[in-house]
Amino acid sequence: MRRYSACIEWLFAEEGDSFADRIRRAHAGGLTAIEFWRWTDKDLDAIETALKETGLAVTSLVAEPMIALTDAANRQAWLAGLAESVAVAKRLGAPVLIAQAGDDLAGFSRDEQRVALTDTLKSGADILEGSGVRLGVEPLNIRIDHIGYFLDSTREGLDIVADVGRPEIGIVYDIYHSAVMDERTEDVLDGRLDRVFHVHVADHPGRNEPASGGIDLAHRLNWIFANGYDGAVGLEYRPTRAGADAVKAAIASLNG
């Protein structure tokens, strides 16, 4: 059975609420898992309490600091933050940390930046080893949401993962970003789904709930699961309708 994870940065959010209350609201709405982005701006004690109360799992959170891994000068600062992020992930039971590559930097060739990114991920794998936590690097679209970002190709992301050559390092595959970049899921993931640690969904245009736009999300998810993916699917979209019923409708459209 598929497991869906509500990104509570956007879902189950009400004005003036506490972040921990979003966990309780997701549980009341029938979800079994949640995810979020940064941990350094959150009340981890309150989050941990809400997780214990509800029994919800955390599928992923962001590895901080969010600085460019394409810049070798950032390596040591990022590795120090990764060690702290691993500790938080273990505390909350999250199996996946999410990293972004950073921007395409002026004054450095793409080859230089790719080497910097690859070497940093190799060092990061040493920190992750034996922790039970894996790191997924996320390709993002550069046409709408992340203009100037370095890693806009799923294929290149997987090639970098192959160059790193460590089981602790994979990718997060965001169907929205991939579709915006005109990628076909079956083309870019064929034979390499074992390196996909987490999946995100949203529709296009608008990055709103599934079935609000034109991406064939159910078809793409069916292919991913039929070909061996067994991880969670993160509902990382901007809702145009609030409430648990709207989330349930979104999930129903993905199961179609």
N, C-alpha and C positions, 0 to 999 in steps of 0.2 A: 504493500500500500504506500502511495506517495505521501511524503511528509512536506507540508508547506510551512514556511517560516515567515511570520509577519515582521517586516521592517518597521519598528515602532518609532523611528524618526518621523515617519509620515502616517502610518496607520494607527488607529485607536488613540489618536492624539486629540485632546480637547483643550481649548484655551484655559490656561490657568491650572492645568493638572500637574501632578508630579510625574516624573518619568516612570517611577515604579508603578503608579496607578495604570499606566498603559499596559503593563504586563498583566495586571489583574483583569483589565478590560479584554485583553486578547484571550485570556483563559475563559472568561465568561462567554466570549464569542465562539468558543469551540476550537480555538487553535491549540496546538500542542508544543509549538516552538516559536521563538522570537529571535530577532537579530537587531543589532544597532551599529552605529558607526564609531565615533570616538568614545573612549572610556575615560579620558582625563578630565572631561567636563561633566561627568556623571557622579551621582552619589552611589558608590558601589555597595555600601552597606545596605542601603534601601533596596537596591536592585536584588542583592542576594537574598534579602528577607522575602521579597515578593516572589522570587523564583522558588524558594522553599515552601512558601504558602500554597502556591499554585501547582507546583510540580512541572512547570514549563521548562523546556530545554532552551539553551542558547546555541544557535548553530554557527554564528560567526560574529566577529567584531573587527574593527580596524586595528592594524598594527601601527602604533605611533612611535615617533612623530611622522606626520605626513610631509616629508621633505623629498626632494628629487633624488631618486636612486640612480639617475643618469649622471649625477655629479659625484665623482669619486671623493670629493672633499667632504661630502655628507656621510660617508660610510660609518665612521666610528660613532657619530651621534645617533644614527639610525639603529645601529646594532645594539647600542646601550638601551635605546627605547624598545627595541624588539624583545630584549630579555625581560623588561618590565611587562610588556604586553603579553608575553607567554605566561608569566606568573598570573596575570589577571584572567587570561583565558582558562587556565587550569582552575583557578578559584571558582569561576562561573560555569565550568564544564563545557566550554566552547571548543570544538575540535578544529576550527579553521580561523585563522587570522587572514585578513585581506590587506593587500598592499597595492599601492599605485606606483607606477614607474616614475612619474614626474613629467615635467615638461620637456619638450625638445629644446635643448639649450643653445642659444646663440654662441658662436665661437668654438663649438665642438662638433666634430663630424658625427654622423649617426653611428659609424663604426666605433668611435671612441666612447660614445655614450652607451652603446650596447655592451661593450666590454666592461664599463663601470657598473652597469646594472647586473650583468652576469656575475662579476666577481663579488659584488655585495651580496647577492642571493646565495652564492656558495658559502660565504662566511655566515650568513644567516642560518643556513642549514645546520651548521655546527651548533648553533644555539638551540635550534629546534630539536635536534637529535635526542631521542629518548624521552621527550616531553609528552608525547601523545597529541601534540598540536602540530598542524601543518599550515603552510603559508600559500595562499593563492594570490598570484599577481593578476590584476584585472585590466585587460584591454578595454579602452573606452572610445566612443565615437568622437571625432574631431570636427564634425559637421555642424553640430548643434550645441552640445553640452560642454565639451572639453576642447575647445579650439586651442591648438598649440601643444596638446599632450603628445608624448613620445610614442606610446604604444597603442596604435589604433587597429592593429591587425591580430586576429586570433591566431592565425598561422604563425606569425612572427613570435607571438607570446609563447606558443608551444615549442617553437624552435629554440627560444631562449631557455625554456625549461629543460629541453633536451641537452643543451650545452651545459647547464648547471649539473645535470646528471645525478640529482639527489632525490630520494623518495619524499623528502620533506617539502619539496617545492613543486607547485603546480600552478594552475590558473583558476580564476573565477570566470565562468562563462556567462556573460550577461546578454540574453537574447535580444533585448532592446538595442543595446549598443551595436551588437553584431549586425542586426537587421538594418540599422541606420547606415552602416558602412557597406550595405549591399552584399553581405556575406550570406551564403547558404549553409545552414547548420551542418548538413550531412557532408558538405565538402570540407569545411574547415576542421571538423572534429573526427572525421573518419579514421578509425584505427588508433585514435589517441585519447579516447574518452577516459582512460585510466588516469590521465593527468588533469582532469577536471575535478576540482575539490568541492565546488559549490556552483549553483546556477541561480541567476536572477532573471526576473521577468517584469516587463512593463510593455505597454502598447505604444504605437506611434501612429499619428503625431500626438504630442502632448506629454508623453511619458506617464500616461494615466493608466487606469485599471484595464486588465485584460478584457477583450471584447469591445473596447471603446474605439479602437483604431483598425489598422489594416494588417498587422503582423499575424501570421498564421501560428500563433503561440502554441495552440493545442497540438498541431501537427509536428512542430519542432520538438516539443516536449515528448510526444509519443515516440519520435525517432530516438531521442536521447535515452529514454528509459528502455526502449526495445533493444538498444545496443549496449546495455550493461551498466548505465549510470544508476547508482543506488543511494545517492546523497539527497540532501534537502533542496527544495526550490524556494528561494527567497522572493517574497512578494514586495519588491522594492519599486513601488509606483506612487505617484501623487494621486490620491483619491479625489474624484469629483463628487462622490457621495460618501457621507460618513456612516458609521455604524457597522455592526457585525453582519447584518444581512447583505450589505454591499460586498463585504469581503467574501462571504459564502458564495455569492453569485459569481464573483471573479474566479474563485476556485472551481466552481462548477463548469465555467467556460473552459478552463484549462484541462479539465478531465474529459471534455467532449471528444 
